Amino acid sequence: MTRSAITTHVLDTAEGRPARDVPVRLEVRTPEGWRELGSGRTDADGRCTALGPERVAAGDHRLTFDTAAYYGDRDHFFPEVTITFTVTDPQQHHHVPLLLSPFAISTYRGS
C-alpha cells in the first residue's frame, strides 16, 4: 500500500521515544455522523502511514488514539485522544502528529 492521504506519528515525550503499537482510527464526518475510513497501529518508529485511503475529500476528519491500550497498567489521565481537523485541500498530504505523555498532550499540522 502507498502512503495514506492522512498520516500520523506518536511520540512519547515522557519517555523520549516513539510510541509503538498505539491503535489509531481515522474517520470522516458525514451528514449521518462519523464514518471510519481506516485504522492501524503505530510502528516501531511511532508512525502510521498506511492508515486509510490515498485520497480523501475536503471536510472534517478525526484521528482517535487508544492511549489506554498503549499505557496498559501504567498511570495515565487520557484513555483516548481524539484530534479533529479540517481538510481544505484534498490534493495535499496531511500529517497530524501527537505528542503524548501520561498527563499532557499536544499536536500540530505536520509536513
Secondary structure in CASP SS format (residue, H / E / C, confidence):
PFRMAT SS
TARGET T0000
AUTHOR 0000-0000-0000
METHOD secondary structure of the structure
MODEL  1
M C 1.00
T C 1.00
R C 1.00
S C 1.00
A C 1.00
I E 1.00
T E 1.00
T E 1.00
H E 1.00
V E 1.00
L E 1.00
D E 1.00
T C 1.00
A C 1.00
E C 1.00
G C 1.00
R E 1.00
P E 1.00
A C 1.00
R C 1.00
D C 1.00
V C 1.00
P E 1.00
V E 1.00
R E 1.00
L E 1.00
E E 1.00
V E 1.00
R E 1.00
T E 1.00
P C 1.00
E C 1.00
G E 1.00
W E 1.00
R E 1.00
E E 1.00
L E 1.00
G E 1.00
S E 1.00
G E 1.00
R E 1.00
T C 1.00
D C 1.00
A C 1.00
D C 1.00
G C 1.00
R E 1.00
C E 1.00
T C 1.00
A C 1.00
L C 1.00
G C 1.00
P C 1.00
E C 1.00
R C 1.00
V C 1.00
A C 1.00
A C 1.00
G E 1.00
D E 1.00
H E 1.00
R E 1.00
L E 1.00
T E 1.00
F E 1.00
D C 1.00
T H 1.00
A H 1.00
A H 1.00
Y H 1.00
Y H 1.00
G C 1.00
D C 1.00
R C 1.00
D C 1.00
H C 1.00
F C 1.00
F C 1.00
P C 1.00
E C 1.00
V E 1.00
T E 1.00
I E 1.00
T E 1.00
F E 1.00
T E 1.00
V E 1.00
T C 1.00
D C 1.00
P C 1.00
Q C 1.00
Q C 1.00
H C 1.00
H E 1.00
H E 1.00
V C 1.00
P C 1.00
L E 1.00
L E 1.00
L E 1.00
S E 1.00
P C 1.00
F C 1.00
A E 1.00
I E 1.00
S E 1.00
T E 1.00
Y C 1.00
R C 1.00
G E 1.00
S C 1.00
END
